[in-house]
Every structure is written in structure tokens, then in C-alpha cells.
Amino acid sequence: MKLAIIADIHGNALALEAVLADIKRHQVDDILNLGDHLSGPLEAKRTADILINSHMISISGNHDRTMVDLTFDEMGKSDQAAYRQLDATHVNWLRELKDTHLYNDEIFMCHGSPKSNLDMWMEQIMPNGAFALASQNQIENYAIGINHPIILCGHTHIPRIVRLSGGRILINPGSVGFPAFGEKEPVDFYMQNGIPDACYVILEKISNQWMPSFHYVPYDSLAAAEMAKIAGFDDWVSGLTTGWYQKH
């Protein structure tokens, strides 16, 4: 069995198309998509159309849930920018997405953690606002009761693999569409991967062993950054073009 794992597209249709083209070369059995599909100033509608017409298995992220649970005035700037592009078909698709999914009785899918799609499962925020690997106890505690060999999460946009007790593998595939960002809630923090390429994971089962590998796909990130600039999202421009976060 061979699978592609993607997450955190954030309306970046250019990056998504490049990743799907690369995935096609690997002849996977399924694509598993971990949420935060549309939020941002880029191409939410086109991204939604691609996803709705695909055969991938998608779950809801925190931004996806915001766009169906809150009024427009209650949404953040990125969610509002995406929501303006959507029609009822897109919103209904978001509404029907589940928060978790168990694939083939072996792979548990969530966006943040099994408890909340807002949890940063493998990360902790350092005093300078940067992310670092969380403690072993914190990571293990989130996984209590999830006894499947593969556990997938997204949300932080940081590609990472951790081996849990019992031989379970916890994987964050990184972000397809947004490699660096900063936030002020719940505290002032930032994330940066230092590379603008779209990122995803190929997960292959060989001789009863799961083998994950990260894949970085170049695409026209300058065009995506120009969309963000035109939309007035200057804080997105540096992340999209360089993979580094520049505070505005």
C-alpha cells in the first residue's frame, strides 16, 4: 500500500496542483488530507473545486470549522478572505467534513490532536516565539487511547516524525501551501520552515513495515505571493517566497 499525506493547503491552488502532479508520479492508492484547506487570501474557490472533484479523503481543520461555525464578522481576516470566494456548495462541503477519520483500521487522521483541532501536538512555543519539539510526555499524552500504528496530524505546518510507545508512528506532513506564518493568539509566536516549496509525505507499507518520506515540490510561489500582496496580506509574502517569517 502506498499513500500520499497532505495538509494545510490554505487556498494555495498553485501549490496543490504541483503536489498532485508529483503525487501522480508515485501511483498512490489514496490521498489523505488533514485539513485547513481554504483559509487565506489566495484561491480558496479554485482550491475547493479541486478538492471536491478529487477522490481524496479529507477531514476538517480549525480554519475549516471556523468558516462553518462562526458568522462572517466573527471570523479572522484569513477566513473572511477565503469565505468571500465560496458559494453554498463549498461551504456545505466544509460543513460535512469530520474532525477525525480512521483509514483502513490502521491510520488515525486528525488535524491538531484527537482532542482538538487547535492543539499543537508535537510543538511547544519557546520564549522567543519560535516552535520547538515538545516533551516526550506531552506528545505521548495526546496519543493515549489511539492504538493504531500510524497517527497523522497537521496544524503546525512543521514536517516532523516521532516514534511513540508501542512502535506507533506520529507524522505531520508539513504544509502544502503556507510554509511560514506568525500569530498573536494565544501568544505571539511564529513558524518558519526556511523553504518555500510545497511539502507532503509519501507513506508506503513494505513487508508489513510503514516507511514515510517527505517530498518538497517547487511551484510558482512568486505568483502566490503576488496574490497575497494584491489582497493586502503583506505578512504572507515573505513566507510564500522564502519560507521565512518576516514580521509586519
C-alpha positions in Angstrom: 0.0 0.0 0.0 1.2 3.5 -0.9 -0.5 6.7 0.3 0.1 10.4 0.0 -0.4 12.6 3.1 -1.1 16.3 2.7 -2.2 19.1 5.0 -2.7 22.8 5.4 -3.2 23.9 1.8 -4.7 27.3 2.8 -6.2 28.1 -0.5 -2.9 27.8 -2.4 -4.2 26.1 -5.6 -0.8 26.6 -7.4 1.0 24.6 -4.7 -1.8 22.0 -4.5 -1.7 21.4 -8.3 2.1 21.0 -8.2 1.8 18.5 -5.3 -1.0 16.5 -7.0 1.2 16.3 -10.2 4.1 15.0 -8.1 1.8 12.5 -6.3 0.6 11.2 -9.6 4.2 10.0 -10.4 4.1 7.8 -7.3 1.0 6.0 -8.2 -0.5 6.0 -4.7 -3.6 4.1 -3.6 -5.2 7.1 -1.8 -4.5 10.7 -0.7 -5.2 11.6 2.9 -5.8 15.3 3.5 -5.6 16.6 7.1 -7.5 19.9 6.9 -7.1 23.7 6.7 -8.0 23.6 3.1 -9.0 27.1 2.1 -8.3 29.8 4.6 -6.2 32.7 3.3 -6.1 35.4 0.5 -5.2 33.1 -2.4 -7.5 30.9 -4.4 -10.0 29.4 -2.0 -12.7 28.7 -4.6 -10.3 27.0 -7.1 -8.8 25.0 -4.3 -12.2 23.9 -3.1 -13.2 22.9 -6.6 -10.1 20.8 -6.9 -10.7 19.0 -3.6 -14.4 18.5 -4.1 -13.7 16.9 -7.5 -10.9 14.7 -6.2 -11.2 11.3 -4.7 -9.0 12.0 -1.7 -10.1 11.5 1.9 -10.3 14.9 3.7 -11.0 15.9 7.3 -11.7 19.3 8.9 -9.1 21.7 10.3 -9.6 24.5 12.7 -10.0 27.1 9.9 -12.4 24.9 8.1 -14.5 24.6 11.2 -14.4 28.4 11.8 -15.9 29.1 8.3 -19.0 27.0 9.1 -19.4 27.6 12.9 -18.9 31.4 13.1 -20.6 34.3 11.4 -18.6 36.3 8.9 -18.0 39.1 11.4 -16.7 36.6 13.9 -14.1 35.1 11.5 -10.5 36.2 11.4 -9.1 38.1 8.4 -7.8 35.0 6.6 -11.0 33.1 7.0 -13.0 36.1 5.7 -10.8 36.4 2.7 -11.4 32.8 1.8 -15.1 32.8 2.6 -15.8 35.7 0.3 -14.8 33.4 -2.6 -17.0 30.5 -1.7 -20.6 29.5 -2.7 -23.0 27.3 -0.9 -21.6 24.1 -2.5 -18.1 24.9 -1.0 -19.5 25.8 2.4 -21.6 22.6 2.6 -18.6 20.5 1.7 -16.7 22.1 4.6 -19.6 21.5 6.9 -19.8 17.8 6.1 -16.1 17.1 6.9 -15.4 15.1 10.1 -12.8 16.1 12.6 -11.1 12.7 12.6 -11.1 9.6 10.4 -9.8 6.1 10.7 -8.4 4.8 7.4 -8.2 1.1 6.8 -8.3 0.4 10.5 -4.6 1.3 10.6 -4.2 5.1 10.2 -5.8 7.6 12.5 -6.3 11.1 11.0 -6.7 14.4 12.9 -5.8 18.0 12.3 -4.4 19.1 15.6 -4.8 16.2 18.0 -7.5 13.7 18.8 -8.8 16.1 21.4 -8.9 19.4 19.5 -8.0 20.6 16.0 -6.3 23.6 17.7 -3.7 21.5 19.6 -0.1 21.8 18.5 0.6 18.1 19.1 4.4 17.9 18.6 5.4 21.5 19.2 6.0 23.9 22.1 6.4 27.6 21.9 9.7 28.9 23.1 10.2 32.2 25.0 11.3 33.9 21.7 8.1 32.8 20.0 9.7 30.0 17.9 8.5 26.4 17.8 10.5 23.5 19.2 9.9 19.8 19.7 7.5 19.3 22.6 8.4 17.0 25.5 8.0 13.2 25.1 5.4 13.2 27.9 3.3 15.9 26.2 3.4 14.1 22.8 2.6 10.7 24.4 -0.3 12.1 26.4 -2.2 13.3 23.3 -1.9 9.8 21.9 -3.5 8.0 24.9 -6.2 5.6 23.6 -5.1 5.9 19.9 -3.5 2.5 19.4 -3.2 2.4 15.6 0.2 2.0 14.0 0.1 5.3 12.1 -1.2 8.6 13.5 -1.4 11.7 11.3 -1.7 15.3 12.3 -1.2 18.8 10.8 -2.0 22.3 12.0 1.6 23.5 12.8 2.9 23.2 9.2 6.1 21.7 10.5 7.2 18.4 8.8 8.0 16.0 11.6 8.0 12.3 12.5 8.1 11.0 16.1 8.1 7.3 17.2 5.7 6.7 20.0 5.5 3.9 22.6 4.3 0.6 21.2 6.0 1.3 17.9 3.3 3.8 16.7 4.5 6.5 14.3 3.2 10.0 14.5 3.6 12.1 11.3 3.0 15.7 10.5 3.4 16.1 6.7 4.1 19.8 6.8 2.2 22.3 4.7 1.3 22.2 1.0 0.5 25.9 0.8 1.9 28.0 3.6 5.5 27.3 4.9 5.9 30.2 7.3 3.5 32.3 9.4 3.1 34.4 12.6 0.2 34.6 15.0 -0.6 36.6 18.1 -3.1 34.2 19.7 -2.9 32.6 22.2 0.5 34.2 22.4 2.8 36.0 20.0 4.6 33.2 18.0 5.9 32.3 14.6 6.7 29.3 12.4 9.2 29.1 9.6 10.5 26.2 7.5 13.1 28.1 5.6 12.0 26.7 2.2 9.1 28.0 0.0 8.4 24.6 -1.6 5.1 22.7 -1.0 5.6 19.8 1.3 3.9 16.4 1.7 4.6 12.8 2.7 4.5 9.5 0.9 3.7 6.7 3.2 4.4 3.2 1.9 3.9 -0.2 3.6 6.6 -2.7 2.6 6.9 -6.2 4.2 4.4 -5.1 7.0 6.6 -2.0 7.8 5.4 1.6 7.2 8.0 3.8 5.5 7.3 7.6 5.4 9.3 10.0 3.3 9.0 13.8 2.9 8.7 15.4 -0.5 9.3 19.0 -1.3 7.8 20.3 -4.6 8.8 23.6 -6.2 6.0 25.7 -7.7 5.4 29.3 -8.8 5.5 30.6 -5.2 6.2 34.1 -6.5 2.8 34.1 -8.2 1.1 33.0 -5.0 2.9 35.8 -3.1 1.7 38.4 -5.6 -1.9 37.3 -5.0 -1.3 37.8 -1.3 0.3 41.2 -1.8 -2.6 42.4 -4.0 -5.1 41.2 -1.4 -3.3 43.2 1.3 -1.7 40.3 3.1 1.9 41.5 3.3 2.6 39.1 6.2 2.1 36.2 3.8 4.5 37.4 1.2 7.8 36.5 2.8 6.6 33.1 3.9 5.4 32.2 0.4 8.5 33.4 -1.4 11.3 32.3 1.0 9.8 30.0 3.7 11.0 32.5 6.4 8.6 34.6 8.5 9.1 38.3 8.4 7.1 40.3 11.0 4.9 43.2 9.7 
